[in-house]
Amino acid sequence: MVQNKSMTARIAMGSLYVLMSVIAFLSLAPIIYTVAVSFSDKAAAAAGKVTLWPVGFNTAAYSTILSDENFLNAFFVSVKRVLLGGLINFLMTVLMAYPLSRQVSEFRFRDYYMWTIIVTMLFSGGIIPLYILMKYLGLFDTIWALVLPTAVPVFNVILLINFFRSLPKELSEAGHIDGAGPWYMLVKIFIPLSAPALATVTLFSIVTHWNSFFDGLIFMRSMENYPLQTYIQQFVVQTNMQNISSQERIEMFKNLSNQTLNAAKIVIGMLPILVIYPFLQRFFIQGIMLGSVKE
């Protein structure tokens, strides 16, 4: 009987491995295909002969992109957005989560503020009121139009509140006995102990800011201020060959297809996230799970 159960468990585990392998392959296949197209020659990419391996290997698409001033400018706009937006998100998340994680006896209006931010998460005013607000604030064509509307990520705040509440109460009590104030306890006790949760919410903010493109379409008027994803979206959706003016660049683009060029842009666009993710991944599971288990 014990042997049958063991065999059943092995079959179930084997089936689970097969299923997870299939899901992993299906998840990675579009990325592998995009990389393969970006390194393939014009004819093979245009004819649809590329599968999961480059055909007629060449790096002309990457050479072209790295010499494109508009692409590099959009890349640095996105880097600036991630740095500025990530810093604002981090500060707002920590400064809101700490007081909201305290007891009502310590922060009388805790529930009122908690329900206020939850309502903003459930019910959005929509794009038109946001557009009008940005217009009257004069933020069009500025980096602030990309980072201020998402300054307070409510989901991240709730995640960090749960993490702060999961820390032992004895830490707060010991701090109070030693005469520590709220700022001292936040900086010296709660933040150092919350590295997994802080890494998780920081990763969420980085990915959100890096991948956003729609707000760039709405709030930016000139291509010089486009973030990278908005710039890529414009090229993927519409072929903008009219903007290619110099004879040298026209000759360069003759050796490329739209598929190859767009694939290379997508690869470069997702490369920073692929580089950052492994460094934060080790905190990711721990940051998500801690605070969810109640005793």
Phi, psi and omega in degrees: 000316178296322180294321178298317179297321180295319178296318178298319179295322179294318179297318179296317180294318178297318178297322180295319177298316180297314181299314181294326177295318179296316179297319179297318179296316180296329179285323183274337185304314179299324179292315179298318179298317180297318177297318180298317179296321183295334180259007181265163179278169188301312186295316182294319180293318180292328180277355179073028181273351184276132175247264180245014180216139182298144176245120184070062189305128171202159184247024184298323182297318180291322177298320180294316182295316182291347174260003180271111183297323180295321179294313180296322178296317178296324178299315181288331173297318178293321177299315179297322179295317181296316181295311182290312181294322179295320179295316178297315179301316181298311182296314182294322180295312181294315184291336176271322185291323184296306179296326180286347177271352181280166177287159180298329179296335179267330182222096190301320185267023183303310183296322179299311180293326180296313180293328179298314181287330178293321178299320179294333178283325184277325185236110179265148178288340179099175186286321185296311176301323179294319179299314180296319180298313180297324180294314182288336175279351179069035184260001178300142178065023175236159180293337182292332178293340181267335186252330184288320180300336179247029184296326181247097176281103189298320180300317178296323179298314180297320179299317182286327175302312180298324180292315179300320181291336180281346178290148183303135179294336181299332178296315179295318181296319179295322178296317179297318180297323179279000177085018180285137177275175181301317181294318180297317181294322180295311187284320187267338184245302189288314182295314179299328181276353186251025183305315180299316181291320180294321176297322180294311181292329176294319177298317177303315182294317181298312182296318180298311182292322183290324186270351183289136177228335188292320180295330176295323178294324186279315192262348182258134182261328182244149182297334180297337182258004179293135166288167189301315183294325176294318178298315179295319181300321179297320181284325180290320183284319182227138178281119186254050183292342179296335181280354180273108191255318187286150181296323180298317181288327177297317178297323180294318183286343177294335181271006183234155171252162179299322181299314181295315182295314181294323178297318179297321178295319179295319180297313180295325180295325182266354184299315180302321180292321179294331178283319184285323189304315181301329181287331181261347186297326183294338176270344194297305183297316180298318180294327179286317188281321182295136183097343179269340181268123180254140178272000000 
